[in-house]
Amino acid sequence: MTYISLVIIGFLIGVLVLSTGGGGAAMYLGVLTTFFHLSTPVAVATSIFTAFPSLVVGAIGHYRNHNIRFKIGNRMLISAVPATIIGSLLSPYIPKKIYTWIVAVIFILLGIQIFIQIFSPNKSKKHSKYDNLKATMFGIISGLMVGVAGLSGGGPILAGLLLLNLDMVRAVATSAYILVGTSGVGLIFHLNNNINWSIGFSLMVGAILGALVAPKLLAKVDPIKFTTYVKPALAVLIIFMGIKMVI
């Protein structure tokens, strides 16, 4: 696959995930393992390396649009960052086969989670005394996903923010801010793995370009309708990648 193709793939993923509250590491990890057949540890390190700069660029764009809610974001970071550190410390001791299965199962569960959100949306907007606890748990799950599996953890973070009754635009923006923190910590711990620099840089260039476009895209389109159309395709793709890894 040519470097131009890699830049285009990175751009499309960057626009897609930063417009819908993700970080992109799951998508990059799926591409790296499914189409480039990189080993899981190398793909994990490369995916975080690819996603992190685009998350920073995207978060800056959302900050300029005044959509980040720092109070809620910092609350979730408090639980997500320690979980990322713990997961990163445990990941080198997990056998490659088990590691691959963990990543595959997380992919499949993420896809199923998206379908559940589509067909059984939570219509309740009332605050619950358990909201903070739920947000903390989603932060922990996200951190473990980053540390152990090299995913960005955007799915549980976005779900937690929506549980706290943020609207879609502000949930997406705050998610990008949180993921900068967790992915940055995860990248530090995964740098000891062998990053595929040529593939990683090409994807990263495209991802950064996509991150520059995403905040502007959210300002011009209805993010709820956009997410409604994108989510089913994204769920199918993530589940496919998870199954492909273990067959």
C-alpha positions as CSV (number, residue, x, y, z in Angstrom):
1,M,0.0,0.0,0.0
2,T,1.5,3.3,-1.0
3,Y,2.3,6.2,1.4
4,I,-0.3,8.3,-0.3
5,S,-2.9,5.6,0.4
6,L,-1.8,5.6,4.1
7,V,-2.2,9.4,4.3
8,I,-5.7,9.1,2.9
9,I,-6.7,6.3,5.3
10,G,-5.3,8.4,8.2
11,F,-7.2,11.5,7.1
12,L,-10.5,9.6,6.8
13,I,-10.1,8.0,10.2
14,G,-9.0,11.3,11.7
15,V,-12.1,13.1,10.4
16,L,-14.4,10.2,11.4
17,V,-13.3,9.5,14.9
18,L,-12.7,13.1,16.0
19,S,-16.2,14.0,14.7
20,T,-17.8,11.3,16.7
21,G,-15.9,11.4,20.0
22,G,-13.2,8.8,19.4
23,G,-9.4,8.8,19.3
24,G,-8.8,6.5,16.4
25,A,-6.4,4.1,17.9
26,A,-8.9,1.2,17.6
27,M,-9.3,2.0,13.9
28,Y,-5.6,2.3,13.3
29,L,-4.9,-0.8,15.3
30,G,-7.4,-2.7,13.2
31,V,-5.9,-1.5,10.0
32,L,-2.4,-2.3,11.1
33,T,-3.2,-5.9,12.2
34,T,-5.7,-6.7,9.5
35,F,-4.1,-5.2,6.4
36,F,-0.5,-4.9,7.3
37,H,-0.3,-8.0,9.5
38,L,1.8,-6.3,12.2
39,S,2.2,-8.2,15.4
40,T,-0.1,-7.0,18.1
41,P,2.5,-5.3,20.4
42,V,4.0,-3.4,17.4
43,A,0.6,-2.5,16.1
44,V,-0.4,-1.3,19.6
45,A,2.6,1.0,19.9
46,T,2.2,2.3,16.3
47,S,-1.5,3.0,16.7
48,I,-1.0,5.1,19.8
49,F,1.9,6.9,18.1
50,T,-0.4,7.6,15.1
51,A,-3.4,8.7,17.1
52,F,-1.8,11.0,19.8
53,P,-0.8,14.0,17.6
54,S,-4.1,14.1,15.9
55,L,-5.9,14.1,19.3
56,V,-3.8,17.1,20.4
57,V,-4.6,19.0,17.2
58,G,-8.3,18.0,17.5
59,A,-8.5,19.1,21.1
60,I,-7.0,22.5,20.3
61,G,-9.6,23.0,17.6
62,H,-12.4,22.1,20.0
63,Y,-10.9,24.4,22.7
64,R,-11.0,27.3,20.2
65,N,-14.6,26.6,19.6
66,H,-15.2,26.7,23.4
67,N,-16.8,23.2,23.5
68,I,-14.6,21.5,26.0
69,R,-16.0,21.1,29.6
70,F,-12.9,20.9,31.7
71,K,-14.6,20.3,35.0
72,I,-16.1,17.0,33.9
73,G,-13.1,16.1,31.8
74,N,-10.7,16.5,34.6
75,R,-13.0,14.4,36.8
76,M,-12.8,11.5,34.3
77,L,-9.0,11.9,33.8
78,I,-8.5,11.3,37.6
79,S,-9.7,7.7,37.1
80,A,-8.6,7.1,33.5
81,V,-4.9,8.0,33.9
82,P,-4.0,5.7,36.8
83,A,-5.9,2.9,35.0
84,T,-3.8,3.6,31.9
85,I,-0.6,3.3,33.9
86,I,-1.7,0.0,35.5
87,G,-2.7,-1.4,32.2
88,S,0.5,-0.4,30.5
89,L,2.6,-2.0,33.3
90,L,0.7,-5.3,32.9
91,S,0.7,-5.4,29.1
92,P,4.3,-6.7,28.7
93,Y,3.6,-9.7,30.8
94,I,0.5,-10.8,28.8
95,P,1.4,-13.6,26.3
96,K,1.0,-12.6,22.6
97,K,-1.9,-15.0,21.9
98,I,-3.9,-13.8,25.0
99,Y,-3.0,-10.2,24.1
100,T,-4.4,-10.7,20.6
101,W,-7.6,-12.2,22.0
102,I,-8.0,-9.4,24.5
103,V,-7.8,-6.8,21.7
104,A,-10.2,-8.8,19.5
105,V,-12.7,-9.2,22.3
106,I,-12.6,-5.5,23.1
107,F,-13.1,-4.8,19.4
108,I,-16.2,-7.0,19.3
109,L,-17.6,-5.6,22.5
110,L,-17.1,-2.1,21.3
111,G,-19.0,-2.9,18.1
112,I,-21.8,-4.5,20.1
113,Q,-21.9,-1.5,22.5
114,I,-22.4,0.8,19.5
115,F,-25.3,-1.3,18.2
116,I,-26.9,-1.3,21.7
117,Q,-26.6,2.5,21.8
118,I,-28.3,2.7,18.4
119,F,-31.2,0.4,19.0
120,S,-31.7,1.0,22.7
121,P,-30.8,4.7,23.3
122,N,-31.0,6.0,26.8
123,K,-33.8,8.5,26.7
124,S,-33.6,9.6,30.3
125,K,-32.0,13.0,30.9
126,K,-32.4,13.0,34.7
127,H,-29.4,13.2,36.9
128,S,-28.7,10.2,39.1
129,K,-26.7,9.9,42.3
130,Y,-24.7,7.2,40.5
131,D,-23.7,9.4,37.6
132,N,-20.3,10.2,39.0
133,L,-19.6,6.6,39.9
134,K,-20.6,5.5,36.4
135,A,-18.4,8.2,34.8
136,T,-15.5,7.0,37.0
137,M,-16.0,3.4,35.9
138,F,-16.1,4.4,32.3
139,G,-12.8,6.3,32.8
140,I,-11.2,3.2,34.4
141,I,-12.3,1.0,31.5
142,S,-11.0,3.5,29.0
143,G,-7.7,3.7,30.8
144,L,-7.3,0.0,30.8
145,M,-8.1,-0.1,27.1
146,V,-5.3,2.4,26.4
147,G,-2.8,0.7,28.6
148,V,-3.4,-3.0,27.9
149,A,-4.7,-3.0,24.3
150,G,-3.4,0.2,22.8
151,L,-6.8,1.6,22.0
152,S,-7.8,5.2,22.5
153,G,-10.6,4.3,24.8
154,G,-12.9,6.9,23.2
155,G,-16.0,4.7,23.3
156,P,-16.4,4.4,27.1
157,I,-15.3,8.0,27.6
158,L,-17.9,9.3,25.3
159,A,-20.6,7.1,26.9
160,G,-19.6,8.4,30.3
161,L,-19.9,12.0,29.2
162,L,-23.3,11.4,27.6
163,L,-24.4,9.8,30.9
164,L,-23.5,13.1,32.5
165,N,-25.9,14.8,30.1
166,L,-23.5,16.6,27.9
167,D,-24.8,17.2,24.4
168,M,-23.1,15.5,21.5
169,V,-20.9,18.4,20.4
170,R,-19.5,19.0,23.9
171,A,-19.2,15.3,24.7
172,V,-17.1,14.9,21.5
173,A,-14.9,17.9,22.4
174,T,-14.4,16.9,26.0
175,S,-13.7,13.3,24.9
176,A,-10.8,14.6,22.7
177,Y,-9.4,16.5,25.7
178,I,-9.5,13.4,28.0
179,L,-8.0,11.2,25.4
180,V,-5.0,13.5,25.0
181,G,-4.2,12.7,28.6
182,T,-4.7,8.9,28.5
183,S,-3.1,8.4,25.1
184,G,-0.1,10.5,26.1
185,V,0.5,8.3,29.1
186,G,-0.1,5.2,27.1
187,L,2.4,6.3,24.4
188,I,5.1,6.8,27.0
189,F,4.7,3.3,28.3
190,H,4.5,1.7,24.9
191,L,7.5,3.4,23.4
192,N,9.6,0.5,24.4
193,N,7.8,-1.6,21.7
194,N,9.0,-1.5,18.1
195,I,7.0,1.2,16.3
196,N,6.7,0.8,12.6
197,W,7.9,4.3,11.8
198,S,7.3,4.4,8.0
199,I,3.6,3.3,8.3
200,G,3.1,5.2,11.5
201,F,4.3,8.6,10.1
202,S,2.2,8.2,7.0
203,L,-0.9,7.5,8.9
204,M,-0.1,10.2,11.4
205,V,0.2,12.9,8.7
206,G,-3.2,12.0,7.4
207,A,-4.7,11.8,10.9
208,I,-3.4,15.3,11.7
209,L,-5.0,16.7,8.6
210,G,-8.2,15.0,9.5
211,A,-8.0,16.4,13.0
212,L,-7.7,19.9,11.6
213,V,-10.9,19.4,9.6
214,A,-13.0,17.6,12.2
215,P,-13.8,20.6,14.6
216,K,-14.7,22.7,11.6
217,L,-17.0,19.9,10.3
218,L,-18.8,19.7,13.6
219,A,-19.4,23.4,13.5
220,K,-21.2,23.1,10.1
221,V,-23.1,19.8,10.3
222,D,-25.7,18.4,12.7
223,P,-23.4,16.0,14.8
224,I,-26.3,13.9,16.0
225,K,-27.5,13.1,12.4
226,F,-23.9,12.6,11.3
227,T,-23.3,10.1,14.1
228,T,-26.6,8.3,13.4
229,Y,-25.4,7.6,9.9
230,V,-21.8,6.7,10.8
231,K,-22.3,4.6,13.9
232,P,-23.8,1.4,12.2
233,A,-21.0,1.3,9.6
234,L,-18.4,1.9,12.3
235,A,-19.8,-0.9,14.5
236,V,-19.7,-3.4,11.6
237,L,-16.2,-2.5,10.8
238,I,-14.9,-2.8,14.3
239,I,-16.6,-6.2,14.8
240,F,-15.1,-7.4,11.5
241,M,-11.6,-6.4,12.6
242,G,-12.0,-8.2,15.9
243,I,-13.1,-11.4,14.3
244,K,-10.4,-11.1,11.6
245,M,-7.7,-11.0,14.3
246,V,-8.5,-14.5,15.7
247,I,-9.5,-16.5,12.6
